[in-house]
């Protein structure tokens, strides 16, 4: 039976709890090492690996409205604003 453990984050130095439930999950998955980072630092590291999402200003090919998308549009393909995108999914 697992018990909650207090660990120290290797990035920020703060203590965090490695709960009994988390320990059971780790055991079920076959993970042998305890977590090294607190939840906030794990999330920050994950976000840093992903990199920043671009903000690209486009002109909607259906209505002509200006909009911002978070991807690099493929040349020659339709790019829609949020409103037109939602409408296309409902059709």
PyMOL Python script that loads the backbone (N, CA, C, O; Angstrom):
from pymol import cmd

cmd.read_pdbstr("""\
ATOM      1  N   UNK A   1       0.848  -1.191   0.000  1.00  0.00           N
ATOM      2  CA  UNK A   1       0.000   0.000   0.000  1.00  0.00           C
ATOM      3  C   UNK A   1       0.887   1.244   0.000  1.00  0.00           C
ATOM      4  O   UNK A   1       1.849   1.336   0.762  1.00  0.00           O
ATOM      5  N   UNK A   2       0.554   2.177  -0.846  1.00  0.00           N
ATOM      6  CA  UNK A   2       1.338   3.402  -0.972  1.00  0.00           C
ATOM      7  C   UNK A   2       0.849   4.468   0.000  1.00  0.00           C
ATOM      8  O   UNK A   2      -0.321   4.502   0.382  1.00  0.00           O
ATOM      9  N   UNK A   3       1.775   5.331   0.385  1.00  0.00           N
ATOM     10  CA  UNK A   3       1.453   6.489   1.222  1.00  0.00           C
ATOM     11  C   UNK A   3       1.980   7.736   0.534  1.00  0.00           C
ATOM     12  O   UNK A   3       2.965   7.676  -0.202  1.00  0.00           O
ATOM     13  N   UNK A   4       1.321   8.873   0.775  1.00  0.00           N
ATOM     14  CA  UNK A   4       1.782  10.137   0.201  1.00  0.00           C
ATOM     15  C   UNK A   4       3.235  10.388   0.602  1.00  0.00           C
ATOM     16  O   UNK A   4       3.637  10.114   1.732  1.00  0.00           O
ATOM     17  N   UNK A   5       4.021  10.920  -0.354  1.00  0.00           N
ATOM     18  CA  UNK A   5       5.425  11.262  -0.103  1.00  0.00           C
ATOM     19  C   UNK A   5       5.637  12.729  -0.429  1.00  0.00           C
ATOM     20  O   UNK A   5       5.035  13.261  -1.362  1.00  0.00           O
ATOM     21  N   UNK A   6       6.483  13.370   0.334  1.00  0.00           N
ATOM     22  CA  UNK A   6       6.875  14.742   0.039  1.00  0.00           C
ATOM     23  C   UNK A   6       8.195  14.700  -0.717  1.00  0.00           C
ATOM     24  O   UNK A   6       9.181  14.143  -0.235  1.00  0.00           O
ATOM     25  N   UNK A   7       8.204  15.294  -1.907  1.00  0.00           N
ATOM     26  CA  UNK A   7       9.400  15.349  -2.738  1.00  0.00           C
ATOM     27  C   UNK A   7       9.765  16.815  -2.973  1.00  0.00           C
ATOM     28  O   UNK A   7       8.954  17.709  -2.731  1.00  0.00           O
ATOM     29  N   UNK A   8      10.978  17.052  -3.441  1.00  0.00           N
ATOM     30  CA  UNK A   8      11.444  18.410  -3.735  1.00  0.00           C
ATOM     31  C   UNK A   8      11.659  18.534  -5.242  1.00  0.00           C
ATOM     32  O   UNK A   8      12.361  17.727  -5.852  1.00  0.00           O
ATOM     33  N   UNK A   9      11.043  19.554  -5.827  1.00  0.00           N
ATOM     34  CA  UNK A   9      11.145  19.802  -7.264  1.00  0.00           C
ATOM     35  C   UNK A   9      12.577  20.195  -7.625  1.00  0.00           C
ATOM     36  O   UNK A   9      13.168  21.063  -6.984  1.00  0.00           O
ATOM     37  N   UNK A  10      13.128  19.551  -8.652  1.00  0.00           N
ATOM     38  CA  UNK A  10      14.513  19.851  -9.037  1.00  0.00           C
ATOM     39  C   UNK A  10      14.639  21.177  -9.779  1.00  0.00           C
ATOM     40  O   UNK A  10      15.747  21.696  -9.920  1.00  0.00           O
ATOM     41  N   UNK A  11      13.519  21.741 -10.262  1.00  0.00           N
ATOM     42  CA  UNK A  11      13.585  23.021 -10.964  1.00  0.00           C
ATOM     43  C   UNK A  11      13.386  24.212 -10.033  1.00  0.00           C
ATOM     44  O   UNK A  11      14.193  25.142 -10.030  1.00  0.00           O
ATOM     45  N   UNK A  12      12.305  24.184  -9.237  1.00  0.00           N
ATOM     46  CA  UNK A  12      11.989  25.359  -8.414  1.00  0.00           C
ATOM     47  C   UNK A  12      12.349  25.186  -6.943  1.00  0.00           C
ATOM     48  O   UNK A  12      12.334  26.158  -6.189  1.00  0.00           O
ATOM     49  N   UNK A  13      12.676  23.948  -6.517  1.00  0.00           N
ATOM     50  CA  UNK A  13      13.069  23.705  -5.138  1.00  0.00           C
ATOM     51  C   UNK A  13      11.923  23.617  -4.148  1.00  0.00           C
ATOM     52  O   UNK A  13      12.153  23.428  -2.953  1.00  0.00           O
ATOM     53  N   UNK A  14      10.691  23.751  -4.625  1.00  0.00           N
ATOM     54  CA  UNK A  14       9.528  23.667  -3.738  1.00  0.00           C
ATOM     55  C   UNK A  14       9.185  22.206  -3.452  1.00  0.00           C
ATOM     56  O   UNK A  14       9.413  21.321  -4.277  1.00  0.00           O
ATOM     57  N   UNK A  15       8.636  21.985  -2.273  1.00  0.00           N
ATOM     58  CA  UNK A  15       8.164  20.646  -1.939  1.00  0.00           C
ATOM     59  C   UNK A  15       6.822  20.410  -2.622  1.00  0.00           C
ATOM     60  O   UNK A  15       6.021  21.330  -2.782  1.00  0.00           O
ATOM     61  N   UNK A  16       6.590  19.154  -3.025  1.00  0.00           N
ATOM     62  CA  UNK A  16       5.290  18.776  -3.568  1.00  0.00           C
ATOM     63  C   UNK A  16       4.969  17.359  -3.111  1.00  0.00           C
ATOM     64  O   UNK A  16       5.859  16.591  -2.745  1.00  0.00           O
ATOM     65  N   UNK A  17       3.681  17.029  -3.138  1.00  0.00           N
ATOM     66  CA  UNK A  17       3.229  15.725  -2.661  1.00  0.00           C
ATOM     67  C   UNK A  17       3.102  14.766  -3.840  1.00  0.00           C
ATOM     68  O   UNK A  17       2.439  15.065  -4.833  1.00  0.00           O
ATOM     69  N   UNK A  18       3.742  13.621  -3.715  1.00  0.00           N
ATOM     70  CA  UNK A  18       3.589  12.504  -4.644  1.00  0.00           C
ATOM     71  C   UNK A  18       2.559  11.592  -3.988  1.00  0.00           C
ATOM     72  O   UNK A  18       2.893  10.780  -3.125  1.00  0.00           O
ATOM     73  N   UNK A  19       1.293  11.736  -4.408  1.00  0.00           N
ATOM     74  CA  UNK A  19       0.197  11.070  -3.707  1.00  0.00           C
ATOM     75  C   UNK A  19       0.231   9.559  -3.879  1.00  0.00           C
ATOM     76  O   UNK A  19       0.871   9.032  -4.789  1.00  0.00           O
ATOM     77  N   UNK A  20      -0.470   8.880  -2.989  1.00  0.00           N
ATOM     78  CA  UNK A  20      -0.576   7.423  -3.065  1.00  0.00           C
ATOM     79  C   UNK A  20      -1.195   7.019  -4.404  1.00  0.00           C
ATOM     80  O   UNK A  20      -0.764   6.046  -5.024  1.00  0.00           O
ATOM     81  N   UNK A  21      -2.203   7.770  -4.845  1.00  0.00           N
ATOM     82  CA  UNK A  21      -2.841   7.479  -6.131  1.00  0.00           C
ATOM     83  C   UNK A  21      -1.880   7.624  -7.295  1.00  0.00           C
ATOM     84  O   UNK A  21      -1.887   6.807  -8.215  1.00  0.00           O
ATOM     85  N   UNK A  22      -1.057   8.656  -7.261  1.00  0.00           N
ATOM     86  CA  UNK A  22      -0.058   8.849  -8.316  1.00  0.00           C
ATOM     87  C   UNK A  22       0.965   7.722  -8.290  1.00  0.00           C
ATOM     88  O   UNK A  22       1.402   7.251  -9.340  1.00  0.00           O
ATOM     89  N   UNK A  23       1.347   7.289  -7.091  1.00  0.00           N
ATOM     90  CA  UNK A  23       2.309   6.197  -6.968  1.00  0.00           C
ATOM     91  C   UNK A  23       1.731   4.907  -7.547  1.00  0.00           C
ATOM     92  O   UNK A  23       2.439   4.146  -8.208  1.00  0.00           O
ATOM     93  N   UNK A  24       0.443   4.663  -7.296  1.00  0.00           N
ATOM     94  CA  UNK A  24      -0.206   3.475  -7.858  1.00  0.00           C
ATOM     95  C   UNK A  24      -0.228   3.558  -9.383  1.00  0.00           C
ATOM     96  O   UNK A  24       0.034   2.570 -10.068  1.00  0.00           O
ATOM     97  N   UNK A  25      -0.541   4.738  -9.907  1.00  0.00           N
ATOM     98  CA  UNK A  25      -0.541   4.944 -11.358  1.00  0.00           C
ATOM     99  C   UNK A  25       0.844   4.656 -11.933  1.00  0.00           C
ATOM    100  O   UNK A  25       0.967   3.945 -12.930  1.00  0.00           O
ATOM    101  N   UNK A  26       1.882   5.203 -11.312  1.00  0.00           N
ATOM    102  CA  UNK A  26       3.255   4.975 -11.766  1.00  0.00           C
ATOM    103  C   UNK A  26       3.576   3.481 -11.760  1.00  0.00           C
ATOM    104  O   UNK A  26       4.186   2.969 -12.698  1.00  0.00           O
ATOM    105  N   UNK A  27       3.162   2.783 -10.695  1.00  0.00           N
ATOM    106  CA  UNK A  27       3.429   1.346 -10.588  1.00  0.00           C
ATOM    107  C   UNK A  27       2.706   0.577 -11.697  1.00  0.00           C
ATOM    108  O   UNK A  27       3.283  -0.323 -12.308  1.00  0.00           O
ATOM    109  N   UNK A  28       1.445   0.931 -11.956  1.00  0.00           N
ATOM    110  CA  UNK A  28       0.670   0.263 -13.009  1.00  0.00           C
ATOM    111  C   UNK A  28       1.310   0.445 -14.376  1.00  0.00           C
ATOM    112  O   UNK A  28       1.297  -0.470 -15.199  1.00  0.00           O
ATOM    113  N   UNK A  29       1.867   1.621 -14.618  1.00  0.00           N
ATOM    114  CA  UNK A  29       2.493   1.921 -15.904  1.00  0.00           C
ATOM    115  C   UNK A  29       3.918   1.386 -16.001  1.00  0.00           C
ATOM    116  O   UNK A  29       4.525   1.428 -17.071  1.00  0.00           O
ATOM    117  N   UNK A  30       4.449   0.887 -14.899  1.00  0.00           N
ATOM    118  CA  UNK A  30       5.803   0.353 -14.898  1.00  0.00           C
ATOM    119  C   UNK A  30       6.879   1.414 -14.770  1.00  0.00           C
ATOM    120  O   UNK A  30       8.051   1.144 -15.033  1.00  0.00           O
ATOM    121  N   UNK A  31       6.494   2.624 -14.366  1.00  0.00           N
ATOM    122  CA  UNK A  31       7.479   3.686 -14.169  1.00  0.00           C
ATOM    123  C   UNK A  31       8.272   3.378 -12.912  1.00  0.00           C
ATOM    124  O   UNK A  31       7.696   3.111 -11.858  1.00  0.00           O
ATOM    125  N   UNK A  32       9.589   3.414 -13.023  1.00  0.00           N
ATOM    126  CA  UNK A  32      10.439   3.074 -11.887  1.00  0.00           C
ATOM    127  C   UNK A  32      10.917   4.300 -11.118  1.00  0.00           C
ATOM    128  O   UNK A  32      11.240   4.194  -9.935  1.00  0.00           O
ATOM    129  N   UNK A  33      10.968   5.453 -11.764  1.00  0.00           N
ATOM    130  CA  UNK A  33      11.471   6.668 -11.120  1.00  0.00           C
ATOM    131  C   UNK A  33      10.328   7.541 -10.617  1.00  0.00           C
ATOM    132  O   UNK A  33       9.274   7.638 -11.246  1.00  0.00           O
ATOM    133  N   UNK A  34      10.561   8.171  -9.475  1.00  0.00           N
ATOM    134  CA  UNK A  34       9.592   9.118  -8.945  1.00  0.00           C
ATOM    135  C   UNK A  34       9.670  10.403  -9.764  1.00  0.00           C
ATOM    136  O   UNK A  34      10.691  10.663 -10.401  1.00  0.00           O
ATOM    137  N   UNK A  35       8.605  11.213  -9.758  1.00  0.00           N
ATOM    138  CA  UNK A  35       8.671  12.481 -10.496  1.00  0.00           C
ATOM    139  C   UNK A  35       9.751  13.391  -9.921  1.00  0.00           C
ATOM    140  O   UNK A  35       9.998  13.395  -8.715  1.00  0.00           O
ATOM    141  N   UNK A  36      10.382  14.152 -10.791  1.00  0.00           N
ATOM    142  CA  UNK A  36      11.457  15.060 -10.391  1.00  0.00           C
ATOM    143  C   UNK A  36      10.973  16.495 -10.239  1.00  0.00           C
ATOM    144  O   UNK A  36      11.628  17.316  -9.598  1.00  0.00           O
ATOM    145  N   UNK A  37       9.806  16.793 -10.842  1.00  0.00           N
ATOM    146  CA  UNK A  37       9.300  18.167 -10.865  1.00  0.00           C
ATOM    147  C   UNK A  37       7.880  18.231 -10.319  1.00  0.00           C
ATOM    148  O   UNK A  37       7.112  17.274 -10.423  1.00  0.00           O
ATOM    149  N   UNK A  38       7.546  19.388  -9.731  1.00  0.00           N
ATOM    150  CA  UNK A  38       6.178  19.624  -9.273  1.00  0.00           C
ATOM    151  C   UNK A  38       5.277  19.780 -10.501  1.00  0.00           C
ATOM    152  O   UNK A  38       5.762  19.908 -11.625  1.00  0.00           O
ATOM    153  N   UNK A  39       3.987  19.769 -10.277  1.00  0.00           N
ATOM    154  CA  UNK A  39       3.042  19.843 -11.390  1.00  0.00           C
ATOM    155  C   UNK A  39       3.243  21.105 -12.231  1.00  0.00           C
ATOM    156  O   UNK A  39       3.215  21.037 -13.460  1.00  0.00           O
ATOM    157  N   UNK A  40       3.445  22.246 -11.587  1.00  0.00           N
ATOM    158  CA  UNK A  40       3.625  23.507 -12.316  1.00  0.00           C
ATOM    159  C   UNK A  40       4.879  23.466 -13.190  1.00  0.00           C
ATOM    160  O   UNK A  40       4.847  23.917 -14.335  1.00  0.00           O
ATOM    161  N   UNK A  41       5.970  22.935 -12.668  1.00  0.00           N
ATOM    162  CA  UNK A  41       7.216  22.867 -13.445  1.00  0.00           C
ATOM    163  C   UNK A  41       7.124  21.822 -14.555  1.00  0.00           C
ATOM    164  O   UNK A  41       7.699  22.013 -15.627  1.00  0.00           O
ATOM    165  N   UNK A  42       6.407  20.717 -14.315  1.00  0.00           N
ATOM    166  CA  UNK A  42       6.191  19.723 -15.381  1.00  0.00           C
ATOM    167  C   UNK A  42       5.426  20.365 -16.532  1.00  0.00           C
ATOM    168  O   UNK A  42       5.770  20.174 -17.699  1.00  0.00           O
ATOM    169  N   UNK A  43       4.378  21.133 -16.195  1.00  0.00           N
ATOM    170  CA  UNK A  43       3.577  21.792 -17.226  1.00  0.00           C
ATOM    171  C   UNK A  43       4.407  22.830 -17.975  1.00  0.00           C
ATOM    172  O   UNK A  43       4.309  22.940 -19.197  1.00  0.00           O
ATOM    173  N   UNK A  44       5.218  23.587 -17.251  1.00  0.00           N
ATOM    174  CA  UNK A  44       6.067  24.601 -17.889  1.00  0.00           C
ATOM    175  C   UNK A  44       7.064  23.947 -18.839  1.00  0.00           C
ATOM    176  O   UNK A  44       7.295  24.451 -19.938  1.00  0.00           O
ATOM    177  N   UNK A  45       7.650  22.839 -18.428  1.00  0.00           N
ATOM    178  CA  UNK A  45       8.610  22.127 -19.277  1.00  0.00           C
ATOM    179  C   UNK A  45       7.915  21.583 -20.528  1.00  0.00           C
ATOM    180  O   UNK A  45       8.455  21.656 -21.632  1.00  0.00           O
ATOM    181  N   UNK A  46       6.721  21.043 -20.341  1.00  0.00           N
ATOM    182  CA  UNK A  46       5.947  20.520 -21.466  1.00  0.00           C
ATOM    183  C   UNK A  46       5.623  21.632 -22.462  1.00  0.00           C
ATOM    184  O   UNK A  46       5.763  21.450 -23.672  1.00  0.00           O
ATOM    185  N   UNK A  47       5.193  22.779 -21.949  1.00  0.00           N
ATOM    186  CA  UNK A  47       4.874  23.913 -22.818  1.00  0.00           C
ATOM    187  C   UNK A  47       6.110  24.423 -23.549  1.00  0.00           C
ATOM    188  O   UNK A  47       6.022  24.820 -24.711  1.00  0.00           O
ATOM    189  N   UNK A  48       7.252  24.416 -22.885  1.00  0.00           N
ATOM    190  CA  UNK A  48       8.494  24.884 -23.504  1.00  0.00           C
ATOM    191  C   UNK A  48       8.907  23.963 -24.653  1.00  0.00           C
ATOM    192  O   UNK A  48       9.425  24.429 -25.668  1.00  0.00           O
ATOM    193  N   UNK A  49       8.680  22.667 -24.495  1.00  0.00           N
ATOM    194  CA  UNK A  49       9.010  21.715 -25.561  1.00  0.00           C
ATOM    195  C   UNK A  49       8.127  21.923 -26.783  1.00  0.00           C
ATOM    196  O   UNK A  49       8.570  21.749 -27.919  1.00  0.00           O
ATOM    197  N   UNK A  50       6.886  22.294 -26.542  1.00  0.00           N
ATOM    198  CA  UNK A  50       5.954  22.530 -27.642  1.00  0.00           C
ATOM    199  C   UNK A  50       6.325  23.767 -28.441  1.00  0.00           C
ATOM    200  O   UNK A  50       6.086  23.836 -29.646  1.00  0.00           O
ATOM    201  N   UNK A  51       6.904  24.730 -27.767  1.00  0.00           N
ATOM    202  CA  UNK A  51       7.231  25.992 -28.417  1.00  0.00           C
ATOM    203  C   UNK A  51       6.004  26.883 -28.492  1.00  0.00           C
ATOM    204  O   UNK A  51       4.879  26.459 -28.226  1.00  0.00           O
ATOM    205  N   UNK A  52       6.249  28.094 -28.853  1.00  0.00           N
ATOM    206  CA  UNK A  52       5.167  29.060 -28.981  1.00  0.00           C
ATOM    207  C   UNK A  52       4.350  28.747 -30.224  1.00  0.00           C
ATOM    208  O   UNK A  52       4.893  28.401 -31.273  1.00  0.00           O
ATOM    209  N   UNK A  53       3.043  28.875 -30.087  1.00  0.00           N
ATOM    210  CA  UNK A  53       2.180  28.725 -31.246  1.00  0.00           C
ATOM    211  C   UNK A  53       2.155  30.059 -31.982  1.00  0.00           C
ATOM    212  O   UNK A  53       2.029  31.113 -31.358  1.00  0.00           O
ATOM    213  N   UNK A  54       2.273  30.016 -33.300  1.00  0.00           N
ATOM    214  CA  UNK A  54       2.290  31.274 -34.049  1.00  0.00           C
ATOM    215  C   UNK A  54       0.905  31.923 -34.074  1.00  0.00           C
ATOM    216  O   UNK A  54      -0.110  31.232 -33.983  1.00  0.00           O
ATOM    217  N   UNK A  55       0.869  33.215 -34.194  1.00  0.00           N
ATOM    218  CA  UNK A  55      -0.366  33.962 -34.412  1.00  0.00           C
ATOM    219  C   UNK A  55      -0.266  34.558 -35.807  1.00  0.00           C
ATOM    220  O   UNK A  55       0.448  35.537 -36.024  1.00  0.00           O
ATOM    221  N   UNK A  56      -0.982  33.966 -36.747  1.00  0.00           N
ATOM    222  CA  UNK A  56      -0.938  34.393 -38.140  1.00  0.00           C
ATOM    223  C   UNK A  56      -2.253  35.093 -38.481  1.00  0.00           C
ATOM    224  O   UNK A  56      -3.329  34.530 -38.282  1.00  0.00           O
ATOM    225  N   UNK A  57      -2.165  36.305 -38.988  1.00  0.00           N
ATOM    226  CA  UNK A  57      -3.360  37.025 -39.427  1.00  0.00           C
ATOM    227  C   UNK A  57      -3.695  36.583 -40.844  1.00  0.00           C
ATOM    228  O   UNK A  57      -2.852  36.618 -41.741  1.00  0.00           O
ATOM    229  N   UNK A  58      -4.955  36.161 -41.028  1.00  0.00           N
ATOM    230  CA  UNK A  58      -5.405  35.683 -42.336  1.00  0.00           C
ATOM    231  C   UNK A  58      -6.643  36.468 -42.768  1.00  0.00           C
ATOM    232  O   UNK A  58      -7.262  37.174 -41.971  1.00  0.00           O
ATOM    233  N   UNK A  59      -6.982  36.328 -44.029  1.00  0.00           N
ATOM    234  CA  UNK A  59      -8.257  36.823 -44.539  1.00  0.00           C
ATOM    235  C   UNK A  59      -9.089  35.595 -44.863  1.00  0.00           C
ATOM    236  O   UNK A  59      -8.680  34.756 -45.666  1.00  0.00           O
ATOM    237  N   UNK A  60     -10.255  35.487 -44.241  1.00  0.00           N
ATOM    238  CA  UNK A  60     -11.129  34.334 -44.440  1.00  0.00           C
ATOM    239  C   UNK A  60     -11.491  34.217 -45.919  1.00  0.00           C
ATOM    240  O   UNK A  60     -11.908  35.193 -46.543  1.00  0.00           O
ATOM    241  N   UNK A  61     -11.328  33.015 -46.473  1.00  0.00           N
ATOM    242  CA  UNK A  61     -11.606  32.818 -47.895  1.00  0.00           C
ATOM    243  C   UNK A  61     -13.099  32.809 -48.197  1.00  0.00           C
ATOM    244  O   UNK A  61     -13.486  32.930 -49.360  1.00  0.00           O
ATOM    245  N   UNK A  62     -13.943  32.669 -47.185  1.00  0.00           N
ATOM    246  CA  UNK A  62     -15.396  32.673 -47.420  1.00  0.00           C
ATOM    247  C   UNK A  62     -16.016  34.047 -47.252  1.00  0.00           C
ATOM    248  O   UNK A  62     -16.748  34.503 -48.131  1.00  0.00           O
ATOM    249  N   UNK A  63     -15.735  34.724 -46.127  1.00  0.00           N
ATOM    250  CA  UNK A  63     -16.429  35.989 -45.846  1.00  0.00           C
ATOM    251  C   UNK A  63     -15.534  37.215 -45.985  1.00  0.00           C
ATOM    252  O   UNK A  63     -16.025  38.344 -45.987  1.00  0.00           O
ATOM    253  N   UNK A  64     -14.228  37.004 -46.100  1.00  0.00           N
ATOM    254  CA  UNK A  64     -13.309  38.127 -46.263  1.00  0.00           C
ATOM    255  C   UNK A  64     -12.891  38.807 -44.971  1.00  0.00           C
ATOM    256  O   UNK A  64     -12.139  39.781 -44.998  1.00  0.00           O
ATOM    257  N   UNK A  65     -13.373  38.303 -43.837  1.00  0.00           N
ATOM    258  CA  UNK A  65     -13.025  38.902 -42.545  1.00  0.00           C
ATOM    259  C   UNK A  65     -11.578  38.587 -42.191  1.00  0.00           C
ATOM    260  O   UNK A  65     -11.040  37.551 -42.581  1.00  0.00           O
ATOM    261  N   UNK A  66     -10.958  39.493 -41.449  1.00  0.00           N
ATOM    262  CA  UNK A  66      -9.615  39.254 -40.943  1.00  0.00           C
ATOM    263  C   UNK A  66      -9.731  38.426 -39.671  1.00  0.00           C
ATOM    264  O   UNK A  66     -10.623  38.661 -38.857  1.00  0.00           O
ATOM    265  N   UNK A  67      -8.840  37.464 -39.496  1.00  0.00           N
ATOM    266  CA  UNK A  67      -8.857  36.604 -38.313  1.00  0.00           C
ATOM    267  C   UNK A  67      -7.433  36.184 -37.992  1.00  0.00           C
ATOM    268  O   UNK A  67      -6.526  36.334 -38.811  1.00  0.00           O
ATOM    269  N   UNK A  68      -7.250  35.656 -36.792  1.00  0.00           N
ATOM    270  CA  UNK A  68      -5.944  35.150 -36.366  1.00  0.00           C
ATOM    271  C   UNK A  68      -6.060  33.644 -36.193  1.00  0.00           C
ATOM    272  O   UNK A  68      -6.984  33.153 -35.544  1.00  0.00           O
ATOM    273  N   UNK A  69      -5.116  32.914 -36.780  1.00  0.00           N
ATOM    274  CA  UNK A  69      -5.049  31.459 -36.622  1.00  0.00           C
ATOM    275  C   UNK A  69      -3.721  31.102 -35.964  1.00  0.00           C
ATOM    276  O   UNK A  69      -2.776  31.891 -35.979  1.00  0.00           O
ATOM    277  N   UNK A  70      -3.662  29.911 -35.392  1.00  0.00           N
ATOM    278  CA  UNK A  70      -2.468  29.475 -34.658  1.00  0.00           C
ATOM    279  C   UNK A  70      -1.714  28.380 -35.409  1.00  0.00           C
ATOM    280  O   UNK A  70      -1.162  27.458 -34.807  1.00  0.00           O
ATOM    281  N   UNK A  71      -1.703  28.502 -36.724  1.00  0.00           N
ATOM    282  CA  UNK A  71      -0.961  27.554 -37.549  1.00  0.00           C
ATOM    283  C   UNK A  71      -0.541  28.267 -38.825  1.00  0.00           C
ATOM    284  O   UNK A  71      -1.078  29.322 -39.166  1.00  0.00           O
ATOM    285  N   UNK A  72       0.407  27.692 -39.516  1.00  0.00           N
ATOM    286  CA  UNK A  72       0.869  28.254 -40.780  1.00  0.00           C
ATOM    287  C   UNK A  72      -0.044  27.714 -41.882  1.00  0.00           C
ATOM    288  O   UNK A  72       0.001  26.519 -42.174  1.00  0.00           O
ATOM    289  N   UNK A  73      -0.870  28.562 -42.501  1.00  0.00           N
ATOM    290  CA  UNK A  73      -1.788  28.077 -43.536  1.00  0.00           C
ATOM    291  C   UNK A  73      -1.035  27.478 -44.725  1.00  0.00           C
ATOM    292  O   UNK A  73       0.036  27.952 -45.105  1.00  0.00           O
ATOM    293  N   UNK A  74      -1.614  26.435 -45.297  1.00  0.00           N
ATOM    294  CA  UNK A  74      -1.041  25.799 -46.474  1.00  0.00           C
ATOM    295  C   UNK A  74      -1.446  26.601 -47.706  1.00  0.00           C
ATOM    296  O   UNK A  74      -2.635  26.832 -47.925  1.00  0.00           O
ATOM    297  N   UNK A  75      -0.479  27.029 -48.511  1.00  0.00           N
ATOM    298  CA  UNK A  75      -0.808  27.813 -49.713  1.00  0.00           C
ATOM    299  C   UNK A  75      -1.786  27.048 -50.611  1.00  0.00           C
ATOM    300  O   UNK A  75      -1.651  25.843 -50.823  1.00  0.00           O
ATOM    301  N   UNK A  76      -2.772  27.783 -51.128  1.00  0.00           N
ATOM    302  CA  UNK A  76      -3.738  27.180 -52.035  1.00  0.00           C
ATOM    303  C   UNK A  76      -4.912  26.495 -51.352  1.00  0.00           C
ATOM    304  O   UNK A  76      -5.827  26.022 -52.027  1.00  0.00           O
ATOM    305  N   UNK A  77      -4.900  26.435 -50.013  1.00  0.00           N
ATOM    306  CA  UNK A  77      -6.002  25.799 -49.281  1.00  0.00           C
ATOM    307  C   UNK A  77      -6.852  26.858 -48.613  1.00  0.00           C
ATOM    308  O   UNK A  77      -6.374  27.937 -48.262  1.00  0.00           O
ATOM    309  N   UNK A  78      -8.118  26.529 -48.445  1.00  0.00           N
ATOM    310  CA  UNK A  78      -9.070  27.431 -47.806  1.00  0.00           C
ATOM    311  C   UNK A  78      -8.695  27.653 -46.342  1.00  0.00           C
ATOM    312  O   UNK A  78      -8.368  26.707 -45.626  1.00  0.00           O
ATOM    313  N   UNK A  79      -8.747  28.911 -45.904  1.00  0.00           N
ATOM    314  CA  UNK A  79      -8.502  29.253 -44.501  1.00  0.00           C
ATOM    315  C   UNK A  79      -9.704  30.055 -44.027  1.00  0.00           C
ATOM    316  O   UNK A  79     -10.073  31.061 -44.633  1.00  0.00           O
ATOM    317  N   UNK A  80     -10.316  29.594 -42.930  1.00  0.00           N
ATOM    318  CA  UNK A  80     -11.563  30.180 -42.462  1.00  0.00           C
ATOM    319  C   UNK A  80     -11.408  30.888 -41.126  1.00  0.00           C
ATOM    320  O   UNK A  80     -10.577  30.513 -40.299  1.00  0.00           O
ATOM    321  N   UNK A  81     -12.234  31.935 -40.927  1.00  0.00           N
ATOM    322  CA  UNK A  81     -12.333  32.570 -39.616  1.00  0.00           C
ATOM    323  C   UNK A  81     -13.120  31.626 -38.701  1.00  0.00           C
ATOM    324  O   UNK A  81     -13.678  30.637 -39.177  1.00  0.00           O
ATOM    325  N   UNK A  82     -13.172  31.911 -37.418  1.00  0.00           N
ATOM    326  CA  UNK A  82     -13.878  31.046 -36.470  1.00  0.00           C
ATOM    327  C   UNK A  82     -15.338  30.843 -36.852  1.00  0.00           C
ATOM    328  O   UNK A  82     -15.844  29.721 -36.823  1.00  0.00           O
ATOM    329  N   UNK A  83     -16.014  31.934 -37.211  1.00  0.00           N
ATOM    330  CA  UNK A  83     -17.449  31.862 -37.545  1.00  0.00           C
ATOM    331  C   UNK A  83     -17.685  30.931 -38.735  1.00  0.00           C
ATOM    332  O   UNK A  83     -18.541  30.049 -38.671  1.00  0.00           O
ATOM    333  N   UNK A  84     -16.939  31.122 -39.807  1.00  0.00           N
ATOM    334  CA  UNK A  84     -17.115  30.292 -41.000  1.00  0.00           C
ATOM    335  C   UNK A  84     -16.697  28.848 -40.736  1.00  0.00           C
ATOM    336  O   UNK A  84     -17.309  27.918 -41.262  1.00  0.00           O
ATOM    337  N   UNK A  85     -15.657  28.657 -39.920  1.00  0.00           N
ATOM    338  CA  UNK A  85     -15.225  27.304 -39.587  1.00  0.00           C
ATOM    339  C   UNK A  85     -16.334  26.568 -38.843  1.00  0.00           C
ATOM    340  O   UNK A  85     -16.647  25.421 -39.162  1.00  0.00           O
ATOM    341  N   UNK A  86     -16.931  27.232 -37.846  1.00  0.00           N
ATOM    342  CA  UNK A  86     -18.033  26.619 -37.087  1.00  0.00           C
ATOM    343  C   UNK A  86     -19.214  26.315 -37.999  1.00  0.00           C
ATOM    344  O   UNK A  86     -19.814  25.245 -37.909  1.00  0.00           O
ATOM    345  N   UNK A  87     -19.545  27.257 -38.874  1.00  0.00           N
ATOM    346  CA  UNK A  87     -20.662  27.050 -39.803  1.00  0.00           C
ATOM    347  C   UNK A  87     -20.397  25.866 -40.727  1.00  0.00           C
ATOM    348  O   UNK A  87     -21.318  25.118 -41.055  1.00  0.00           O
ATOM    349  N   UNK A  88     -19.149  25.689 -41.149  1.00  0.00           N
ATOM    350  CA  UNK A  88     -18.824  24.580 -42.052  1.00  0.00           C
ATOM    351  C   UNK A  88     -18.942  23.233 -41.346  1.00  0.00           C
ATOM    352  O   UNK A  88     -19.246  22.225 -41.984  1.00  0.00           O
ATOM    353  N   UNK A  89     -18.705  23.208 -40.038  1.00  0.00           N
ATOM    354  CA  UNK A  89     -18.814  21.963 -39.267  1.00  0.00           C
ATOM    355  C   UNK A  89     -20.270  21.602 -38.991  1.00  0.00           C
ATOM    356  O   UNK A  89     -20.603  20.427 -38.831  1.00  0.00           O
ATOM    357  N   UNK A  90     -21.145  22.620 -38.935  1.00  0.00           N
ATOM    358  CA  UNK A  90     -22.562  22.387 -38.661  1.00  0.00           C
ATOM    359  C   UNK A  90     -23.314  21.958 -39.912  1.00  0.00           C
ATOM    360  O   UNK A  90     -24.386  21.360 -39.817  1.00  0.00           O
ATOM    361  N   UNK A  91     -22.766  22.257 -41.073  1.00  0.00           N
ATOM    362  CA  UNK A  91     -23.459  21.956 -42.336  1.00  0.00           C
ATOM    363  C   UNK A  91     -23.471  20.479 -42.653  1.00  0.00           C
ATOM    364  O   UNK A  91     -24.015  20.072 -43.680  1.00  0.00           O
TER     365      UNK A  91
END
""", "prot")
cmd.dss("prot")
cmd.show_as("cartoon", "prot")
cmd.util.cbc("prot")
cmd.orient("prot")
